Amino acid sequence: MPMNAADRTDGEMYYEQLVPGQVYNSGSIAVTADEIKSFAARYDPQPFHLDSAAAEKSIFGGLVASGWLTASLTMRLMVKSEFKFGTGVIGLGVDSLRWPKPVRPGDTLSATVEIAGMRASESKPGFGVVKIRTTTSNQLGDVVQVMVSSVLVRRRLA
């Protein structure tokens, strides 16, 4: 069930407003060959991310994005999505991160963020810990990344 703007207080969503199973949607972002190569040159310089000819001979059969670029684009999609918190999305850690299919030049990615679990923070009483499942898909609906992580969310009742 999507969050309604009327459910927010002062533009900030609180822990108490979240419900396990709730899903937030993102916009979309296009991925270009130049972006794939530029990111790879700086952070993940492997031939199948950098060179189209070398990538043709790889297991991928063509140029593919680094999984870390996919993760970075997913973070942008998540932060710009309906999943909004006035204090920002404070990451506590990643339980799992999978890339079931590669991202290729020309793909358009979008993400969904699902509330997978919740608990009050033991060390920070003004916050709750929310487990989220973020699924990133391409324009064909193929899942290209699944990440399960935990974030810190401000509580209304401090």
Z-matrix of the N, CA and C atoms (Angstrom, degrees):
N
C 1 1.445
C 2 1.519 1 108.80
N 3 1.323 2 119.07 1 122.51
C 4 1.452 3 122.30 2 -178.47
C 5 1.525 4 111.45 3 -68.11
N 6 1.313 5 116.02 4 151.75
C 7 1.463 6 122.20 5 177.59
C 8 1.514 7 108.64 6 -79.23
N 9 1.317 8 117.88 7 133.06
C 10 1.453 9 122.65 8 175.67
C 11 1.514 10 109.32 9 -88.00
N 12 1.344 11 116.27 10 145.41
C 13 1.470 12 120.49 11 177.72
C 14 1.527 13 110.29 12 -57.85
N 15 1.330 14 116.99 13 -31.70
C 16 1.469 15 120.84 14 -179.20
C 17 1.525 16 112.00 15 -67.27
N 18 1.331 17 117.33 16 -19.23
C 19 1.461 18 121.26 17 179.61
C 20 1.525 19 112.26 18 -80.24
N 21 1.319 20 117.83 19 -7.87
C 22 1.456 21 121.78 20 -179.14
C 23 1.523 22 109.86 21 -90.21
N 24 1.318 23 114.70 22 153.06
C 25 1.457 24 121.01 23 175.51
C 26 1.516 25 107.19 24 -118.56
N 27 1.341 26 117.41 25 123.48
C 28 1.461 27 121.98 26 -179.40
C 29 1.525 28 112.13 27 52.63
N 30 1.327 29 117.76 28 34.43
C 31 1.448 30 121.54 29 177.40
C 32 1.514 31 114.24 30 76.42
N 33 1.309 32 118.74 31 0.76
C 34 1.456 33 121.63 32 -177.42
C 35 1.525 34 109.94 33 -113.40
N 36 1.327 35 115.53 34 134.32
C 37 1.461 36 120.18 35 174.99
C 38 1.520 37 107.99 36 -92.00
N 39 1.313 38 114.99 37 144.17
C 40 1.453 39 120.76 38 -178.28
C 41 1.532 40 111.02 39 -116.80
N 42 1.308 41 114.15 40 160.51
C 43 1.465 42 122.68 41 178.45
C 44 1.524 43 111.48 42 -49.77
N 45 1.319 44 117.09 43 -44.16
C 46 1.467 45 121.18 44 -175.68
C 47 1.532 46 112.79 45 -65.80
N 48 1.300 47 118.01 46 -17.71
C 49 1.468 48 121.70 47 -179.75
C 50 1.526 49 112.56 48 -87.10
N 51 1.306 50 116.98 49 -9.69
C 52 1.466 51 121.05 50 -176.58
C 53 1.521 52 110.73 51 -88.30
N 54 1.325 53 114.75 52 151.63
C 55 1.462 54 121.62 53 -178.88
C 56 1.527 55 107.85 54 -138.27
N 57 1.335 56 118.28 55 129.70
C 58 1.457 57 118.76 56 175.51
C 59 1.533 58 110.44 57 -53.83
N 60 1.322 59 114.92 58 136.15
C 61 1.460 60 121.49 59 -177.93
C 62 1.514 61 112.97 60 96.08
N 63 1.333 62 116.84 61 -16.06
C 64 1.460 63 121.36 62 179.18
C 65 1.536 64 109.20 63 -63.33
N 66 1.343 65 117.01 64 138.92
C 67 1.465 66 122.00 65 -177.02
C 68 1.525 67 109.64 66 -122.60
N 69 1.329 68 115.30 67 136.08
C 70 1.459 69 123.14 68 176.17
C 71 1.527 70 107.49 69 -116.11
N 72 1.320 71 116.70 70 140.18
C 73 1.461 72 121.48 71 -179.02
C 74 1.521 73 110.82 72 -107.16
N 75 1.325 74 114.99 73 154.68
C 76 1.462 75 120.70 74 177.22
C 77 1.524 76 109.16 75 -110.14
N 78 1.308 77 114.47 76 173.60
C 79 1.449 78 120.87 77 167.59
C 80 1.518 79 108.03 78 -79.08
N 81 1.313 80 117.04 79 -152.64
C 82 1.462 81 119.94 80 179.89
C 83 1.524 82 109.99 81 -132.83
N 84 1.317 83 114.39 82 163.72
C 85 1.460 84 120.86 83 179.15
C 86 1.528 85 108.17 84 -145.25
N 87 1.330 86 116.01 85 134.29
C 88 1.464 87 121.92 86 179.61
C 89 1.525 88 109.73 87 -88.01
N 90 1.325 89 115.61 88 147.17
C 91 1.466 90 121.96 89 -179.07
C 92 1.526 91 107.80 90 -115.10
N 93 1.327 92 116.50 91 128.39
C 94 1.464 93 120.97 92 -179.69
C 95 1.526 94 111.45 93 -109.73
N 96 1.316 95 115.88 94 159.30
C 97 1.467 96 121.28 95 176.34
C 98 1.527 97 109.94 96 -61.01
N 99 1.332 98 117.53 97 -40.50
C 100 1.463 99 120.48 98 179.64
C 101 1.523 100 111.52 99 -61.37
N 102 1.341 101 116.30 100 -41.61
C 103 1.466 102 120.13 101 178.96
C 104 1.527 103 110.73 102 -65.24
N 105 1.329 104 116.86 103 -42.14
C 106 1.473 105 121.46 104 178.68
C 107 1.525 106 110.10 105 -59.53
N 108 1.328 107 116.67 106 -47.83
C 109 1.473 108 121.36 107 -177.49
C 110 1.521 109 111.72 108 -68.98
N 111 1.320 110 117.17 109 -40.29
C 112 1.461 111 121.23 110 -179.33
C 113 1.531 112 111.16 111 -64.01
N 114 1.335 113 116.24 112 -46.71
C 115 1.460 114 120.42 113 177.98
C 116 1.531 115 109.88 114 -61.12
N 117 1.331 116 116.54 115 -45.52
C 118 1.466 117 120.88 116 -178.43
C 119 1.522 118 111.65 117 -62.60
N 120 1.313 119 116.68 118 -41.36
C 121 1.465 120 119.79 119 -179.36
C 122 1.521 121 111.11 120 -59.49
N 123 1.309 122 115.32 121 -35.04
C 124 1.464 123 119.33 122 -177.70
C 125 1.527 124 113.18 123 -87.65
N 126 1.357 125 117.81 124 -38.30
C 127 1.466 126 120.19 125 -168.88
C 128 1.519 127 116.93 126 -122.22
N 129 1.315 128 118.89 127 -21.94
C 130 1.472 129 120.69 128 -174.83
C 131 1.522 130 109.25 129 -149.88
N 132 1.342 131 117.06 130 67.59
C 133 1.470 132 121.90 131 -170.52
C 134 1.530 133 114.73 132 -76.09
N 135 1.307 134 115.36 133 66.42
C 136 1.465 135 120.40 134 175.88
C 137 1.532 136 108.78 135 -103.58
N 138 1.337 137 117.51 136 147.77
C 139 1.470 138 121.00 137 -173.78
C 140 1.532 139 114.82 138 -55.36
N 141 1.321 140 118.59 139 -37.22
C 142 1.473 141 120.14 140 -176.97
C 143 1.525 142 112.35 141 -75.55
N 144 1.356 143 117.58 142 -6.82
C 145 1.459 144 122.53 143 173.96
C 146 1.539 145 111.32 144 -102.51
N 147 1.339 146 115.93 145 -19.85
C 148 1.465 147 120.56 146 -170.97
C 149 1.518 148 115.38 147 -106.30
N 150 1.312 149 116.80 148 -33.51
C 151 1.457 150 121.17 149 -168.01
C 152 1.526 151 110.18 150 -131.37
N 153 1.319 152 116.74 151 118.34
C 154 1.466 153 121.46 152 -177.12
C 155 1.526 154 112.14 153 -60.46
N 156 1.346 155 117.51 154 -41.07
C 157 1.467 156 120.87 155 -179.01
C 158 1.532 157 110.30 156 -65.99
N 159 1.327 158 117.15 157 -45.03
C 160 1.468 159 120.68 158 178.41
C 161 1.527 160 110.10 159 -65.24
N 162 1.322 161 116.50 160 -37.97
C 163 1.469 162 121.01 161 -179.43
C 164 1.524 163 111.45 162 -64.38
N 165 1.349 164 116.87 163 -34.10
C 166 1.483 165 121.31 164 178.02
C 167 1.529 166 110.69 165 -58.36
N 168 1.337 167 116.52 166 -33.08
C 169 1.476 168 121.70 167 -177.17
C 170 1.526 169 112.40 168 -88.68
N 171 1.319 170 116.95 169 -3.75
C 172 1.463 171 120.68 170 -176.81
C 173 1.524 172 110.95 171 -86.13
N 174 1.298 173 116.02 172 176.29
C 175 1.463 174 123.02 173 176.83
C 176 1.534 175 111.37 174 -59.40
N 177 1.329 176 116.66 175 -23.65
C 178 1.466 177 121.45 176 -177.84
C 179 1.525 178 113.14 177 -83.26
N 180 1.335 179 117.35 178 -21.47
C 181 1.460 180 120.98 179 179.61
C 182 1.518 181 113.84 180 69.86
N 183 1.309 182 117.44 181 16.93
C 184 1.460 183 122.12 182 179.08
C 185 1.509 184 110.44 183 167.26
N 186 1.322 185 115.18 184 170.83
C 187 1.457 186 122.17 185 -177.98
C 188 1.531 187 110.61 186 -60.80
N 189 1.331 188 116.65 187 133.72
C 190 1.473 189 122.52 188 176.74
C 191 1.528 190 109.74 189 -134.75
N 192 1.313 191 114.62 190 153.62
C 193 1.469 192 120.82 191 177.86
C 194 1.521 193 110.30 192 -76.88
N 195 1.304 194 115.29 193 148.36
C 196 1.456 195 121.20 194 169.92
C 197 1.529 196 108.27 195 -60.98
N 198 1.316 197 116.83 196 143.16
C 199 1.458 198 120.01 197 174.27
C 200 1.521 199 111.21 198 -58.58
N 201 1.336 200 115.83 199 -29.60
C 202 1.465 201 119.64 200 -179.58
C 203 1.529 202 111.07 201 -72.32
N 204 1.334 203 117.98 202 -29.54
C 205 1.463 204 120.33 203 172.22
C 206 1.531 205 108.55 204 -68.42
N 207 1.317 206 116.75 205 -43.49
C 208 1.465 207 120.45 206 177.31
C 209 1.527 208 110.31 207 -57.71
N 210 1.328 209 116.88 208 -43.66
C 211 1.474 210 120.78 209 178.63
C 212 1.529 211 110.95 210 -63.51
N 213 1.322 212 117.45 211 -40.37
C 214 1.463 213 121.18 212 179.33
C 215 1.527 214 111.43 213 -66.41
N 216 1.321 215 116.68 214 -42.75
C 217 1.466 216 120.09 215 177.63
C 218 1.523 217 110.50 216 -64.93
N 219 1.335 218 116.38 217 -37.51
C 220 1.465 219 120.48 218 177.56
C 221 1.520 220 110.56 219 -62.87
N 222 1.318 221 117.26 220 -40.15
C 223 1.461 222 120.27 221 178.32
C 224 1.521 223 110.16 222 -61.06
N 225 1.328 224 117.38 223 -43.40
C 226 1.466 225 120.89 224 177.67
C 227 1.532 226 110.30 225 -60.89
N 228 1.331 227 116.25 226 -46.31
C 229 1.462 228 120.07 227 178.99
C 230 1.525 229 110.96 228 -59.27
N 231 1.341 230 116.41 229 -42.29
C 232 1.461 231 120.99 230 -178.72
C 233 1.526 232 111.02 231 -64.87
N 234 1.322 233 117.45 232 -47.04
C 235 1.465 234 121.45 233 -177.20
C 236 1.534 235 110.97 234 -65.92
N 237 1.322 236 117.14 235 -32.29
C 238 1.466 237 121.27 236 -179.51
C 239 1.531 238 112.27 237 -90.81
N 240 1.322 239 118.31 238 2.86
C 241 1.466 240 122.55 239 -176.36
C 242 1.524 241 112.08 240 -83.52
N 243 1.321 242 115.19 241 -172.00
C 244 1.463 243 122.74 242 174.33
C 245 1.535 244 111.52 243 -67.23
N 246 1.328 245 117.53 244 -15.96
C 247 1.464 246 124.57 245 -178.80
C 248 1.528 247 108.22 246 -79.84
N 249 1.329 248 117.61 247 84.17
C 250 1.464 249 121.97 248 -172.08
C 251 1.533 250 111.41 249 -118.85
N 252 1.312 251 114.20 250 136.90
C 253 1.450 252 121.22 251 176.07
C 254 1.512 253 108.02 252 -135.51
N 255 1.332 254 116.86 253 133.74
C 256 1.453 255 121.87 254 -178.52
C 257 1.511 256 112.96 255 -58.95
N 258 1.321 257 117.11 256 -29.77
C 259 1.464 258 121.03 257 -178.73
C 260 1.520 259 111.82 258 -88.96
N 261 1.341 260 117.74 259 0.70
C 262 1.451 261 121.45 260 -175.90
C 263 1.516 262 109.67 261 88.16
N 264 1.311 263 115.07 262 172.32
C 265 1.466 264 121.17 263 177.54
C 266 1.523 265 106.21 264 -95.44
N 267 1.321 266 116.38 265 103.71
C 268 1.465 267 121.97 266 -176.92
C 269 1.525 268 108.06 267 -91.39
N 270 1.322 269 116.25 268 105.36
C 271 1.455 270 121.03 269 -178.09
C 272 1.516 271 111.78 270 -75.70
N 273 1.332 272 115.27 271 136.24
C 274 1.465 273 121.25 272 176.91
C 275 1.522 274 112.13 273 -105.44
N 276 1.316 275 116.82 274 -19.07
C 277 1.454 276 120.35 275 179.71
C 278 1.511 277 111.40 276 156.27
N 279 1.322 278 114.45 277 166.38
C 280 1.460 279 122.23 278 -179.36
C 281 1.527 280 108.31 279 -114.51
N 282 1.327 281 115.43 280 124.58
C 283 1.467 282 120.33 281 177.50
C 284 1.523 283 111.04 282 -80.91
N 285 1.333 284 116.09 283 -40.72
C 286 1.463 285 119.69 284 178.18
C 287 1.519 286 109.74 285 -153.51
N 288 1.325 287 114.72 286 150.59
C 289 1.454 288 122.07 287 179.36
C 290 1.519 289 107.16 288 -146.00
N 291 1.347 290 115.34 289 119.39
C 292 1.475 291 119.85 290 -179.08
C 293 1.525 292 109.71 291 -129.41
N 294 1.324 293 115.17 292 147.77
C 295 1.457 294 122.61 293 175.15
C 296 1.524 295 108.46 294 -122.40
N 297 1.344 296 118.01 295 84.37
C 298 1.470 297 120.33 296 -175.06
C 299 1.528 298 115.07 297 -66.88
N 300 1.332 299 117.89 298 -27.22
C 301 1.466 300 122.05 299 177.71
C 302 1.520 301 108.23 300 -139.40
N 303 1.328 302 116.96 301 148.07
C 304 1.473 303 118.84 302 179.35
C 305 1.521 304 112.45 303 -75.92
N 306 1.314 305 114.70 304 155.05
C 307 1.462 306 122.59 305 172.58
C 308 1.520 307 107.11 306 -94.63
N 309 1.328 308 115.43 307 132.75
C 310 1.463 309 121.66 308 -176.36
C 311 1.526 310 110.44 309 -119.17
N 312 1.338 311 116.92 310 159.51
C 313 1.465 312 119.46 311 175.91
C 314 1.532 313 110.00 312 -55.31
N 315 1.324 314 115.85 313 137.29
C 316 1.456 315 120.46 314 -179.25
C 317 1.517 316 113.98 315 93.51
N 318 1.333 317 117.55 316 -12.72
C 319 1.467 318 119.78 317 176.95
C 320 1.531 319 109.52 318 -68.15
N 321 1.318 320 114.80 319 148.79
C 322 1.464 321 122.32 320 172.54
C 323 1.521 322 106.66 321 -119.13
N 324 1.323 323 116.14 322 120.75
C 325 1.459 324 121.65 323 -174.72
C 326 1.522 325 111.94 324 -101.78
N 327 1.320 326 115.63 325 147.65
C 328 1.461 327 122.92 326 170.39
C 329 1.527 328 106.62 327 -142.84
N 330 1.329 329 115.69 328 163.70
C 331 1.467 330 119.46 329 -175.24
C 332 1.523 331 110.89 330 -138.23
N 333 1.324 332 113.91 331 155.24
C 334 1.456 333 121.13 332 169.10
C 335 1.520 334 107.31 333 -123.30
N 336 1.320 335 115.26 334 143.45
C 337 1.461 336 122.12 335 177.51
C 338 1.519 337 106.71 336 -118.05
N 339 1.330 338 116.19 337 119.62
C 340 1.464 339 121.47 338 -179.86
C 341 1.517 340 110.05 339 -111.75
N 342 1.326 341 116.40 340 135.44
C 343 1.469 342 121.24 341 174.90
C 344 1.521 343 106.77 342 -75.32
N 345 1.340 344 116.55 343 112.14
C 346 1.463 345 121.61 344 -175.86
C 347 1.527 346 112.64 345 -96.75
N 348 1.326 347 117.51 346 -21.82
C 349 1.460 348 120.73 347 -179.98
C 350 1.516 349 110.11 348 -176.82
N 351 1.325 350 115.17 349 161.81
C 352 1.469 351 120.83 350 -177.38
C 353 1.520 352 110.37 351 -148.70
N 354 1.342 353 114.53 352 148.59
C 355 1.459 354 120.21 353 171.58
C 356 1.519 355 108.56 354 -158.44
N 357 1.309 356 116.76 355 153.50
C 358 1.461 357 121.20 356 175.75
C 359 1.529 358 108.54 357 -69.03
N 360 1.314 359 116.61 358 142.97
C 361 1.462 360 120.81 359 176.60
C 362 1.523 361 109.00 360 -72.77
N 363 1.324 362 116.09 361 133.12
C 364 1.459 363 120.38 362 177.85
C 365 1.526 364 111.41 363 -79.58
N 366 1.332 365 117.37 364 -34.06
C 367 1.462 366 120.96 365 -175.98
C 368 1.528 367 113.59 366 -93.07
N 369 1.336 368 116.93 367 -19.44
C 370 1.463 369 121.20 368 -179.65
C 371 1.525 370 108.47 369 -129.55
N 372 1.346 371 117.74 370 89.50
C 373 1.464 372 121.36 371 -172.77
C 374 1.525 373 114.85 372 -59.77
N 375 1.323 374 119.03 373 -21.71
C 376 1.458 375 121.51 374 179.11
C 377 1.520 376 113.43 375 -84.31
N 378 1.341 377 116.17 376 7.97
C 379 1.463 378 120.26 377 -175.62
C 380 1.517 379 111.74 378 -136.11
N 381 1.314 380 115.23 379 160.84
C 382 1.452 381 122.64 380 171.01
C 383 1.512 382 109.11 381 -120.52
N 384 1.318 383 115.94 382 156.88
C 385 1.459 384 122.16 383 176.25
C 386 1.525 385 106.80 384 -103.73
N 387 1.324 386 115.73 385 123.57
C 388 1.453 387 121.63 386 -178.11
C 389 1.523 388 109.37 387 -117.63
N 390 1.319 389 115.37 388 123.65
C 391 1.465 390 120.98 389 175.66
C 392 1.520 391 107.00 390 -87.84
N 393 1.336 392 116.62 391 128.12
C 394 1.456 393 121.04 392 -179.68
C 395 1.522 394 110.79 393 -122.62
N 396 1.312 395 115.52 394 148.85
C 397 1.462 396 122.80 395 173.92
C 398 1.520 397 106.61 396 -115.06
N 399 1.321 398 116.13 397 112.64
C 400 1.458 399 121.66 398 -179.27
C 401 1.524 400 108.40 399 -105.30
N 402 1.326 401 115.63 400 120.89
C 403 1.461 402 121.86 401 -178.72
C 404 1.523 403 108.69 402 -114.45
N 405 1.319 404 115.99 403 122.46
C 406 1.459 405 122.01 404 179.98
C 407 1.523 406 108.42 405 -107.12
N 408 1.326 407 115.63 406 131.81
C 409 1.471 408 121.45 407 -178.12
C 410 1.522 409 109.83 408 -128.09
N 411 1.349 410 114.96 409 157.26
C 412 1.460 411 119.14 410 174.99
C 413 1.525 412 110.05 411 -92.64
N 414 1.307 413 116.85 412 -176.13
C 415 1.459 414 122.81 413 -175.32
C 416 1.534 415 112.68 414 -64.82
N 417 1.315 416 118.12 415 -17.25
C 418 1.472 417 122.00 416 178.29
C 419 1.526 418 111.89 417 -91.34
N 420 1.338 419 115.76 418 -4.28
C 421 1.463 420 120.15 419 -176.85
C 422 1.516 421 112.83 420 88.13
N 423 1.343 422 117.22 421 3.79
C 424 1.466 423 120.74 422 177.20
C 425 1.524 424 109.08 423 -73.02
N 426 1.318 425 116.80 424 131.83
C 427 1.465 426 121.54 425 178.07
C 428 1.522 427 108.40 426 -76.30
N 429 1.337 428 116.08 427 124.38
C 430 1.464 429 121.47 428 -179.35
C 431 1.526 430 112.68 429 -109.10
N 432 1.335 431 116.78 430 -16.12
C 433 1.469 432 120.30 431 176.23
C 434 1.521 433 109.52 432 -157.29
N 435 1.338 434 114.83 433 140.90
C 436 1.463 435 121.85 434 171.22
C 437 1.519 436 106.73 435 -131.78
N 438 1.322 437 115.65 436 123.36
C 439 1.459 438 120.74 437 179.64
C 440 1.525 439 109.14 438 -127.25
N 441 1.318 440 116.01 439 131.51
C 442 1.451 441 121.92 440 173.01
C 443 1.529 442 105.71 441 -112.14
N 444 1.328 443 115.39 442 123.30
C 445 1.463 444 119.98 443 -175.94
C 446 1.528 445 109.96 444 -143.75
N 447 1.323 446 114.87 445 171.14
C 448 1.463 447 120.80 446 177.36
C 449 1.517 448 108.96 447 -120.34
N 450 1.344 449 115.01 448 138.90
C 451 1.464 450 121.04 449 179.78
C 452 1.527 451 109.12 450 -129.20
N 453 1.314 452 115.00 451 155.27
C 454 1.458 453 122.49 452 178.71
C 455 1.520 454 108.27 453 -96.73
N 456 1.337 455 116.50 454 127.80
C 457 1.469 456 121.88 455 -176.70
C 458 1.531 457 109.03 456 -126.46
N 459 1.332 458 116.03 457 132.47
C 460 1.463 459 121.29 458 -179.74
C 461 1.539 460 110.33 459 -62.73
N 462 1.325 461 115.21 460 139.51
C 463 1.484 462 120.74 461 174.73
C 464 1.519 463 108.55 462 -93.40
N 465 1.288 464 115.85 463 147.43
C 466 1.463 465 121.27 464 176.07
C 467 1.521 466 108.69 465 -73.77
N 468 1.324 467 116.40 466 -37.77
C 469 1.457 468 122.46 467 -178.41
C 470 1.526 469 108.51 468 -96.20
N 471 1.305 470 116.03 469 95.66
C 472 1.474 471 119.46 470 -176.37
C 473 1.510 472 111.07 471 -91.11
